[in-house]
Amino acid sequence: MTTVIVGRWGKNFAVRVPSAVAESVGLRDGEVVEIEAQDGDLLLRRTAAHATACQQAEAAVAEIEAESRHHRLDGLNIRDLLEEGRRG
């Protein structure tokens, strides 16, 4: 984990992203990112990466829903199946 210092940039705060971290995720100068507060933490996310992740999640949901139509639980419920899986 890399530690950085929060500084001032005009009336705002700023964080410098070390080049090794930027290179590891392919971040480029001038790229647009999103920032949000989540459970008391800061979350910095590449806009394109977030859009791609959302598309992949939506595709996975659609695939699961389509595949689930071909399977029956035969009276079992999800809780029973989870317990059975934990028992191994």
N, C-alpha and C positions, 0 to 999 in steps of 0.2 A: 504494500500500500504506500502511496506517495502522499506526503504531507506538504501543503502549500499554505501561504499566508494570504488572508483577505486584506485588500488595500482599497484605497479610495480612487475613484475615477470621476471627477466632478462631484455631483451630488449623489452618485451611486457607488456601490461597492463593486469590486472586481476581483476575480481569481484568475491567475495565470495557469494555463494548462501546460505542464512540462512537455517538451518535444517528444520524449520517449512514450508518454501516454498518448499524445495526439497521433503519433506514428502507429502505435499498436492498434488503434481503432480506425485509422485512415482519415482522421480529421484534417481538413484543409483550411488555409487562411481564407476568411470571408464566408465560410460555410454557416448556414443558419442552423441554430440549435434551439431546443425548447428547454426552459427551466421551470421547475415547480417545487413547491413545498409539499412534502409527503411525510406524514407522521413525525414531524419535527426535524426531518432531514431535507437536504436539497437534492433534487434529482435533475441531472443534466442529460438531455437525450437528443441525439441527432434526429432531426425531423424526418429525413428519408428512412432511417432505420426504424423509427416508430411506425411509420406508415406501412413499411414492409412487414413488421411484426404483426400489426393488426390484420393485414391481408392474409398472412399465414394462419393466424388464429381463426379467422372467419372461414377459411378453406378447410381447416381441420374440423371445425364444428360441423360444417356441411357434410364432410366425409363421414364423420361419426354418426350423424343423424341418418344419412342414407344407408349406411351399413347396419345400423341398429334395427332397421325395418326387416332385415333378413334373419334376425335371431329372436328367440323367445326365451323368457325367463322361467316358463313352466311353473308359475306359482311362487317362485323365489323373489325376494325383494333385494334391493341393492345392499342393505345393511347385512343381510345373511351372506351375500356373496363376498362382501368385504371381510367379514369375520372368518369365512372359510379361507380366504386368501391369506390372512394373517396367520392362520394355523399351519399354512403351508401344505 
